[in-house]
Structure formats: C-alpha cells, structure tokens
Amino acid sequence: MLAPGTAVLSRRGLLTAISTLVVTACGRITQRPQPQAPPPTPIQFDTWSNEARNILQDALETLQTFETYAAFRLSLADQTDKRSEYDLAWDPPATVAWNEATHVARGLHGRAEKLFKSVTATQLDPGVWREQRDMSEWTHDLQDLGDELDAYRTRVDRLAPNSDGTAMWDLLDRAWARWDASAGHWGLSRAEQIACATPS
C-alpha cells in the first residue's frame, strides 16, 4: 500500500506531465497565413481602357453614319419591298461624317491591333495576369469589329446604282453585334446622354 505522500507526488507529477503536453501541443499549432493584399492596378490598365473606349466611340459614330446611309439608300430606291409607303425620305450622311466614317472603318483594325500588341507584350505584376489576359481578349475583339466596319464600307463601293442596299443589312447587323459585345467589356452602351434644357 502506497504512503499518502507518494500518492500526492504522483498526482502532482501527472498534472505536470499533462500541462507539459498541452503546452507542447499548442505550440505546434501554426498560424493561418494572412491573405495577401491584391497588387495595385497597373497604370497601363487605365491607358489601355481609355484607348479602347476611344476606339469604340469612333466605331459607334461610324455605325450611326452607316445607318443613315442605309436609310438613305432605301428611300432612294425606285423599287423595293423593304420600304413602306409611309416611310419618310432620308438625306445622305454629311460629307464630313461620311469621310470620317470611311477613315475609321479603314483604320480601326490597325488601331486595335496596335493596342492588342501593347497589352500582350507589356510585362506586369504576375498577380494581375488574369486581368491582363482578359484585356488581351477584349482588344483582339476590337480588331474583329474593325473588320466588320471595313467589310460594310467596302461593300458600299460595289453597290449597283439602283440597289436599295438591303443586301448589306446583315453586314451592318453583324457590326452592331460586335460593337455591343465589345462595349459591354469596357462599360459602354449605345445609349446617348441627352442634356435637358433647364427652364429659365
């Protein structure tokens, strides 16, 4: 039979051992890694976005000019089943607007290609590679938009004098679809902001 003192020492020893195990186990718990702050947005993103929006704005004005031309050709035709007897006559686009639309349609692919090369060739922080990849895809889409505009403008030069131009409407629709898809990536829409006059 153990002496009373021996039992007390054993109990103290047991408590000491347990405390040591707990401290050791807690010491092995590793701290969870703190989430790293995202890298700052490169200034190049703003430059690329501004250029893309400028391209899209020029393309929008070009498409609007092409729409005016399409309406003019339809109203000019002597025989067509696409025009109602109630449709009004349309004036052709102004010469300045038409020349600018031609300039944009012929040069937009090149502008977009230059932007695409800038986006893909620039070395940035690896932490923004997804955003840079997206911009690369979106700027490539702008080249396709330029091709659609150029295809329509080239087709205009081949129109027969008495054509109502409706055979080209599919080209215009495709160009609009390209514009809408691209504009969505860069936060633009067709909606025009109209300033309302303030009553005096």
C-alpha distance (Angstrom), angle and dihedral (degrees) to the residues before:
residue distance angle dihedral
M1 . . .
L2 3.84 . .
A3 3.77 120.6 .
P4 3.81 116.5 -113.4
G5 3.79 91.3 -112.4
T6 3.79 92.2 55.3
A7 3.80 92.5 54.7
V8 3.81 91.5 51.1
L9 3.81 91.8 50.3
S10 3.78 91.7 48.7
R11 3.76 91.1 50.6
R12 3.80 91.2 49.9
G13 3.78 90.9 47.2
L14 3.79 90.4 50.8
L15 3.80 92.3 51.1
T16 3.79 91.0 47.9
A17 3.79 91.4 51.2
I18 3.79 92.4 49.2
S19 3.80 91.5 49.0
T20 3.79 90.3 50.5
L21 3.81 91.8 51.0
V22 3.81 92.4 49.1
V23 3.80 92.8 49.7
T24 3.80 91.2 47.3
A25 3.80 93.0 48.4
C26 3.80 92.7 48.2
G27 3.76 90.2 48.9
R28 3.79 90.1 59.1
I29 3.83 93.8 58.3
T30 3.77 106.5 108.1
Q31 3.74 121.3 -142.5
R32 3.80 115.0 -109.3
P33 3.80 111.2 -109.6
Q34 3.76 111.6 -104.7
P35 3.82 114.1 -121.5
Q36 3.78 110.6 -101.9
A37 3.76 118.3 -121.2
P38 3.81 112.3 -108.0
P39 3.80 114.0 -103.0
P40 3.80 114.7 -97.7
T41 3.79 116.2 -92.8
P42 3.81 107.6 -96.1
I43 3.79 115.4 -117.1
Q44 3.79 87.9 -127.4
F45 3.82 89.0 71.3
D46 3.80 90.5 64.4
T47 3.80 91.6 47.4
W48 3.80 92.5 50.0
S49 3.80 93.1 44.7
N50 3.80 92.4 51.3
E51 3.80 92.0 50.2
A52 3.81 91.7 47.4
R53 3.81 90.9 51.4
N54 3.81 90.8 48.8
I55 3.79 89.3 52.4
L56 3.79 91.1 49.3
Q57 3.80 92.4 47.3
D58 3.81 90.8 53.1
A59 3.80 89.9 46.7
L60 3.81 90.8 50.7
E61 3.79 92.7 53.2
T62 3.80 89.4 46.7
L63 3.80 91.9 52.1
Q64 3.79 91.0 49.2
T65 3.81 89.3 52.5
F66 3.80 90.3 49.1
E67 3.81 89.3 51.1
T68 3.81 89.7 54.3
Y69 3.79 89.5 49.7
A70 3.82 91.9 49.1
A71 3.80 90.7 52.0
F72 3.81 90.6 47.2
R73 3.81 93.1 51.9
L74 3.78 91.0 49.2
S75 3.80 93.2 50.4
L76 3.80 90.6 46.1
A77 3.80 96.5 55.4
D78 3.80 117.7 102.0
Q79 3.78 94.0 -153.3
T80 3.79 123.5 32.1
D81 3.77 136.6 130.9
K82 3.81 92.4 -151.7
R83 3.79 96.5 72.9
S84 3.77 126.6 76.6
E85 3.77 121.2 -141.2
Y86 3.79 86.6 -118.7
D87 3.82 95.3 56.4
L88 3.78 114.6 114.0
A89 3.79 124.2 -126.1
W90 3.80 117.2 -100.7
D91 3.78 129.9 -144.2
P92 3.80 117.4 -132.4
P93 3.80 118.3 -104.9
A94 3.79 114.6 -82.0
T95 3.80 112.5 -92.6
V96 3.80 92.7 -116.7
A97 3.82 91.8 50.9
W98 3.80 92.3 46.6
N99 3.80 93.3 49.4
E100 3.79 90.8 48.4
A101 3.81 91.4 48.4
T102 3.80 89.6 50.9
H103 3.81 90.7 49.3
V104 3.81 92.1 50.0
A105 3.81 94.4 44.8
R106 3.81 92.2 51.1
G107 3.79 95.7 44.4
L108 3.80 106.8 33.5
H109 3.81 95.5 88.7
G110 3.79 90.3 55.7
R111 3.79 92.8 48.9
A112 3.80 91.4 49.2
E113 3.80 91.7 46.9
K114 3.79 91.0 53.3
L115 3.80 89.7 51.3
F116 3.81 91.2 46.8
K117 3.80 91.6 53.7
S118 3.79 91.0 49.3
V119 3.81 91.9 52.1
T120 3.79 95.2 46.5
A121 3.82 97.8 41.9
T122 3.81 99.4 47.0
Q123 3.81 115.7 99.3
L124 3.80 111.2 -137.1
D125 3.80 138.4 167.4
P126 3.83 108.1 -58.7
G127 3.80 87.8 -129.5
V128 3.82 91.4 73.1
W129 3.79 97.6 46.8
R130 3.83 92.8 115.9
E131 3.80 92.6 53.9
Q132 3.80 90.9 45.8
R133 3.80 90.5 49.6
D134 3.81 90.6 52.0
M135 3.79 91.5 50.3
S136 3.77 89.2 49.8
E137 3.80 91.2 55.4
W138 3.79 93.1 45.2
T139 3.81 93.7 50.4
H140 3.79 89.2 49.2
D141 3.80 88.0 55.6
L142 3.81 88.7 56.0
Q143 3.79 88.5 61.7
D144 3.80 89.0 56.7
L145 3.80 89.0 50.9
G146 3.79 89.0 54.1
D147 3.79 89.9 52.0
E148 3.82 91.0 52.6
L149 3.80 92.4 51.0
D150 3.78 92.3 47.6
A151 3.81 91.4 48.4
Y152 3.81 91.0 55.7
R153 3.80 94.4 45.6
T154 3.81 91.4 48.4
R155 3.80 90.9 50.1
V156 3.81 90.5 53.8
D157 3.81 89.7 63.8
R158 3.80 89.6 56.8
L159 3.80 97.0 50.6
A160 3.78 116.6 123.6
P161 3.81 112.1 -118.4
N162 3.81 93.0 -114.3
S163 3.82 96.3 43.0
D164 3.79 118.9 120.2
G165 3.81 89.8 -145.6
T166 3.80 94.7 -126.9
A167 3.80 91.2 124.5
M168 3.81 86.8 70.9
W169 3.76 96.6 52.1
D170 3.79 91.3 94.8
L171 3.82 89.4 59.0
L172 3.78 90.1 51.3
D173 3.81 91.7 47.8
R174 3.80 91.0 51.6
A175 3.79 91.1 49.8
W176 3.81 90.7 51.4
A177 3.81 90.7 48.8
R178 3.80 89.7 51.8
W179 3.77 90.7 49.2
D180 3.81 93.6 49.5
A181 3.81 92.2 49.2
S182 3.79 93.4 48.6
A183 3.79 95.5 42.0
G184 3.79 91.0 55.6
H185 3.80 90.5 62.2
W186 3.80 92.7 53.1
G187 3.81 97.4 42.2
L188 3.80 98.4 -105.6
S189 3.80 133.4 127.8
R190 3.78 138.5 -177.1
A191 3.79 91.7 -107.2
E192 3.77 111.5 116.0
Q193 3.76 121.0 -145.2
I194 3.78 108.5 -125.3
A195 3.77 116.8 -162.1
C196 3.79 110.9 -136.7
A197 3.76 117.4 -140.9
T198 3.77 114.2 -116.1
P199 3.81 112.9 -129.5
S200 3.78 111.6 -114.6
